[in-house]
Amino acid sequence: MEIQKSISIAALASALLTPSLSAGTNGFYAPYFRGVAGTEVAGWERFTSGYNVANQPDMSGSNTGTRATLTQLDPVGAVLGSGNIYVGVGGAGNFSLRYTGLEPIAQISFQVRTLGTEMDYSGLRLNYLSADQPFSIGGTPTTLAITPSQGFPGNNISLAYTWHLTDPGVKDFTLNFKATGEHLSLDAITLDVMPSTVPEPGTWALAGLGLAAWAMVARRR
């Protein structure tokens, strides 16, 4: 039985290292506000710590520095040769993404790619303080890409979450999520944050219409 378990674990790790399942095929997208002055993005494609040490963003274009970190808190977590965080036998993964902002937040976009056992989607929580009161809210994911996990539990799946915050003054938050069981491999994450000081597209459109109307009146005069 122990030999069969070892073979099963080795086979699972091998499957999770398959190049075709790398972060380069995760199906992620760029939110409409990415790149706008004042917005921030952090991305993780290869992790450096599987347990209890914060992972810094490594994706090209990340501009949060150490103000955004991802930590895995389950003792059985480890980093695979692929750069994924793998949580094996006896664990379910316990991930904490912390963000400390410079401006009040209006919108958060979170995208995550996992292989094998899937996340506990109902247990994912966005936690923050507003007027010194703690708030914890969930989210409804949008599926970006999904493939079978080659006979192992769950699917290889990319998901996107979006939150619009109306509470004034919220600059910091923690995003917590777990797996439904052992054998989850965390492949990639992106986090995009839009401050409330950045106008929504509708605001720019109204401003453009106003300028156009002003120009027409000026020409008639």
C-alpha positions in Angstrom: 0.0 0.0 0.0 2.8 2.4 0.9 4.6 1.6 -2.4 1.4 2.3 -4.4 0.9 5.6 -2.5 4.5 6.7 -3.3 4.0 5.8 -7.0 0.7 7.7 -7.1 2.3 10.8 -5.5 5.2 10.6 -7.9 2.8 10.3 -10.9 0.8 13.3 -9.7 3.9 15.4 -9.3 5.0 14.4 -12.8 1.7 15.4 -14.3 1.7 18.7 -12.5 5.1 19.4 -14.1 3.9 19.0 -17.7 5.2 22.0 -19.7 1.8 22.4 -21.5 0.2 23.3 -18.2 2.6 26.1 -17.4 1.6 29.7 -16.6 2.1 30.6 -20.3 -1.2 28.9 -21.1 -3.3 30.0 -18.2 -5.9 32.0 -20.1 -5.4 35.2 -18.0 -6.5 38.6 -19.4 -5.5 42.2 -18.8 -8.4 44.2 -17.0 -9.5 47.3 -18.9 -7.7 49.6 -16.4 -4.3 47.8 -16.4 -1.6 50.3 -17.4 -3.6 53.4 -16.5 -1.7 55.8 -14.4 -2.2 55.1 -10.7 -3.2 51.5 -11.1 -1.1 48.6 -9.8 -0.5 45.0 -10.9 1.3 42.1 -9.3 1.9 38.7 -10.9 3.4 35.4 -9.7 4.5 32.8 -12.3 7.3 31.0 -10.4 7.1 30.8 -6.6 10.2 30.6 -4.4 8.7 29.4 -1.1 6.1 26.7 -0.5 5.6 27.3 3.2 5.5 30.3 5.6 7.7 32.7 3.6 6.2 35.5 1.5 6.6 35.2 -2.3 7.3 38.5 -4.0 5.7 39.2 -7.5 7.9 38.0 -10.3 5.8 38.8 -13.4 7.2 41.4 -15.8 5.3 44.7 -15.3 4.5 44.2 -11.6 4.7 47.5 -9.8 3.6 46.8 -6.2 7.0 45.8 -4.9 6.9 44.2 -1.5 3.4 45.7 -0.9 1.9 42.6 -2.5 2.9 39.1 -1.2 1.6 35.6 -1.4 2.2 33.1 1.4 1.3 29.4 1.8 0.7 28.5 5.4 0.2 24.7 5.3 3.4 22.9 6.5 3.2 20.2 3.8 3.5 22.8 1.0 6.6 22.8 -1.2 7.9 24.4 -4.5 8.1 22.1 -7.5 10.8 22.3 -10.2 8.2 24.0 -12.3 7.9 26.9 -9.8 4.4 25.8 -8.7 3.5 25.6 -5.0 2.3 22.0 -4.4 0.4 21.0 -1.3 0.6 17.2 -1.0 -0.5 14.4 1.3 -2.1 15.5 4.6 -2.6 19.1 3.5 -5.2 21.3 1.7 -3.2 24.5 1.2 -3.8 27.7 3.1 -3.0 30.7 0.9 -2.9 34.4 2.0 -2.4 37.2 -0.5 -1.7 40.5 1.3 -1.8 43.9 -0.4 -1.0 47.3 1.1 -2.1 50.2 -1.1 -1.1 53.8 -1.4 -4.6 55.1 -2.3 -8.2 54.1 -1.5 -9.3 51.1 -3.6 -12.2 51.1 -6.1 -11.8 47.8 -7.9 -9.8 44.5 -7.5 -9.2 41.9 -10.2 -7.8 38.6 -9.0 -6.9 35.7 -11.4 -5.7 32.3 -10.3 -4.5 29.1 -12.1 -4.5 25.8 -10.2 -3.8 22.2 -11.3 -5.2 19.1 -9.8 -7.4 19.4 -6.7 -9.5 22.6 -7.0 -9.9 25.5 -4.6 -12.7 25.7 -2.1 -14.5 28.4 -4.1 -17.1 29.1 -1.4 -14.4 29.6 1.2 -12.4 32.3 -0.7 -12.6 35.5 1.3 -11.6 39.1 0.7 -10.9 40.7 4.1 -10.4 44.3 4.9 -11.1 47.0 7.5 -13.6 49.9 6.8 -14.1 52.6 9.5 -12.2 50.2 11.8 -14.8 47.5 11.3 -13.7 44.1 9.8 -15.4 43.0 6.6 -15.1 39.6 4.9 -16.8 39.0 1.5 -16.7 36.1 -1.0 -16.9 36.2 -4.8 -18.3 34.5 -7.8 -15.6 33.2 -10.2 -15.5 33.4 -14.0 -13.9 30.4 -15.7 -11.2 31.5 -18.1 -9.7 28.0 -19.1 -10.3 24.5 -17.9 -8.9 21.1 -18.8 -9.0 17.6 -17.2 -6.2 17.0 -14.7 -5.1 13.7 -16.3 -7.0 11.4 -14.0 -6.3 13.2 -10.7 -8.9 15.0 -8.6 -10.4 18.2 -9.9 -9.4 20.1 -13.0 -6.6 22.3 -14.3 -8.5 25.6 -14.1 -8.0 29.4 -14.5 -10.5 31.7 -12.8 -11.1 35.4 -12.4 -12.7 37.3 -9.6 -13.7 41.0 -9.5 -14.7 43.1 -6.6 -16.0 46.7 -6.7 -15.4 48.4 -3.3 -17.7 51.3 -2.2 -16.3 51.6 1.3 -14.2 54.8 1.4 -10.7 54.7 2.7 -10.0 51.0 2.1 -6.3 50.8 1.1 -5.3 47.3 2.4 -6.8 43.8 2.2 -6.0 40.2 2.5 -7.3 37.5 0.2 -7.5 34.0 1.7 -8.2 30.8 -0.1 -7.7 27.0 0.4 -8.0 23.8 -1.6 -10.8 21.2 -1.1 -8.2 18.6 -0.2 -4.6 17.5 -0.8 -2.8 17.6 -4.2 -3.4 21.2 -5.2 -0.7 22.8 -7.3 -0.8 26.7 -7.5 0.4 27.6 -11.0 0.0 31.4 -11.4 -1.7 34.5 -9.9 -2.3 38.1 -11.1 -3.7 40.9 -8.9 -4.8 44.2 -10.4 -5.9 47.1 -8.2 -7.6 50.3 -9.4 -7.7 53.3 -6.9 -10.8 55.3 -6.5 -8.8 58.3 -7.9 -8.7 56.7 -11.3 -11.9 57.6 -13.3 -14.1 54.8 -14.7 -14.4 54.5 -18.6 -17.9 56.0 -18.4 -16.5 59.1 -16.7 -14.0 59.6 -19.5 -16.7 59.1 -22.1 -18.9 61.8 -20.4 -15.9 64.1 -20.2 -15.2 63.6 -23.9 -18.8 64.4 -24.8 -18.6 67.5 -22.7 -15.5 68.7 -24.5 -17.0 67.9 -27.9 -20.1 69.9 -27.1 -18.0 72.8 -25.8 -15.9 72.7 -29.0 -19.1 72.9 -31.2 -20.4 75.8 -29.3 -17.1 77.6 -29.5 -17.0 77.1 -33.3 -20.5 78.5 -33.7 -19.5 81.6 -31.8 
